[in-house]
Amino acid sequence: MPMKKIAISLPQPVLETVDRLAAQRGESRSRTIATILSRVARAKRDRDITARIDALFADETIRAEQKRTADEFSEMQPWTGQEW
């Protein structure tokens, strides 16, 4: 993946924490910051997806339809002893 250089300003205590973490992990400051930002972005995306799913299933009609479909599928396919 191509890298892009940026300049950021951090409070001294934050920078010291990042530097300690980078040293513990045996990686550069840039790599550590990139990893942290990537994880934060992924967590935000995951929370957004979960919120959308929760909103969808808050609709009683949709929840009931999904339950009905799952029950019908379960009756069609016995899972006992099945290997995945």
Secondary structure, DSSP 8 states (H G I E B T S, - for coil): -----------HHHHHHHHHHHHHHT--HHHHHHHHHHHHHHHHHHHHHHHHHHHHHTSHHHHHHHHHHHHHHHHHS--TT---
